[in-house]
Amino acid sequence: MARNLDLTALRSFVAVSDAGGVTRAAGMLNLTQSAVSMQLKRLEESLDVALLDRTSRTIALTPAGEQLLGYARSMLKTNDEILTRLTATEFEGELKLGVPHDIIYPAIPAVLKRFAAEFPRMQVKLISAPTRRLLNMFGRGEVDLILTTEETCGPGGQVLVELPLLWIGAQDGQAWRKQPLPVAFCKNCIFRSGVLQALNDDGIDWEMAVDSEQDNAVEAAVSADLAVHVALKGSLPPHTQVIDHGGLLPILKPQNINLYVLKPNDQASQAMSAIVQQCYESPRVLPHLLTA
């Protein structure tokens, strides 16, 4: 049958080692000398080894005591971290995170999973909306943090990564060869005006094959080879691929994934911001974004 060590006794043992004696340790722990001595005795009896060498004037650790000391410090550190994390009232409440739908993968699931594990008392509300809408919500103070896809970065924002903007179409599709070029965009798509201007600048005739409020309608039309669209490298919708157009379509300007934090001094927002940055720096995320 498994036995459990007494953490209170371990704390007294570490205190005695650090203080060099039972009396000083008792003062540090706000306990009586007899209480500390009793805890040490029970600890030695539970392990059936002598932990303290009491033959000299000053208390010294036996070889077994020296071996236990490292384990005891580690166990107490873990115990204290758990109590601090799970009982900390400063990490209670709701945090609103806004992310455009096309960059939820691959980073955001890892962000949410890690934040939930580290701050279980916090509730995260994920808001998926186009960049312009998220920026408007952020400006009104309706969301705590947002990720955006923009050509530049606004005041107070932080660039997480810069990615190429690519033409995409159906797998083995031919829509990109049609004249005029059929394109599909949401009305609120941040890329829309710049892409259409690039087509106009290159003298390419185009027609709006799908003009929808819904992202999934655009993705369905593109995957069915009814139109072409654009996407950040590494963020292609299912059943689509990058169009190898050989220069027949305009080269598009790269775009940033930016992070904005409404209250930079808020502890929960700071924690979420740090996790987002670390996930985007992770080798599991960036190679996917830069090579996919």
TAWO-V75475 format. One record per backbone hydrogen bond with DSSP energy under -0.5 kcal/mol. CO is the residue of the C=O (numbers start at 1). NH is the residue of the N-H. Records with the same first field share a line. If there is no record, write none. Layout:
CO = NH + NH
//
This chain:
5 = 7
6 = 10
7 = 11
8 = 12
9 = 13
10 = 14
11 = 15
12 = 16
13 = 17
14 = 18
15 = 19
16 = 20 + 21
20 = 59
21 = 25
22 = 26
23 = 27
24 = 28
25 = 29
26 = 30 + 31
32 = 36
33 = 37
34 = 38
35 = 39
36 = 40
37 = 41
38 = 42
39 = 43
40 = 44
41 = 45
42 = 46
43 = 47
44 = 48 + 49
49 = 51
51 = 62
52 = 54
53 = 60
60 = 53
62 = 66
63 = 67
64 = 68
65 = 69
66 = 70
67 = 71
68 = 72
69 = 73
70 = 74
71 = 75
72 = 76
73 = 77
74 = 78
75 = 79
76 = 80
77 = 81
78 = 82
79 = 83
80 = 84
81 = 85
82 = 86
83 = 87
84 = 88
88 = 91
89 = 92
93 = 123
95 = 97 + 125
96 = 98 + 144 + 145
97 = 127
98 = 147
99 = 129
100 = 103
101 = 104
104 = 108 + 109
107 = 110 + 111
108 = 112
109 = 113
110 = 114
111 = 115
112 = 116
113 = 117
114 = 118
115 = 119
119 = 122
121 = 93
123 = 95 + 125
124 = 126
125 = 97 + 127
126 = 128
127 = 99 + 129
130 = 134
131 = 135
132 = 136
133 = 137
134 = 138
135 = 139
136 = 140
137 = 142
138 = 141
144 = 262
145 = 98
146 = 260
148 = 150 + 258
150 = 256
154 = 157
158 = 160 + 259
161 = 257
163 = 255
164 = 166 + 233
166 = 231
167 = 243
168 = 229
169 = 241
170 = 173
174 = 177
175 = 178 + 182
181 = 183 + 207
182 = 228
183 = 209 + 210
185 = 212
186 = 189
188 = 132
189 = 192
191 = 195
192 = 196
193 = 197
194 = 198
195 = 199
196 = 200
197 = 201
198 = 202
199 = 204
200 = 203
203 = 205
205 = 181
207 = 183 + 209
210 = 185
212 = 187
214 = 218
215 = 219
216 = 220
217 = 221
218 = 222
219 = 223
220 = 224
221 = 226 + 227
222 = 225
228 = 184
229 = 168
231 = 166
232 = 235
237 = 240
239 = 171
241 = 169
242 = 244
243 = 245
245 = 248
250 = 252
255 = 163
256 = 150 + 258
257 = 160 + 161
258 = 148
259 = 158
260 = 146
263 = 266
266 = 270
267 = 271
268 = 272
269 = 273
270 = 274
271 = 275
272 = 276
273 = 277
274 = 278
275 = 279
276 = 280
277 = 281
278 = 282
279 = 282
282 = 285 + 286
283 = 287
285 = 289
286 = 290
287 = 291
288 = 292
//
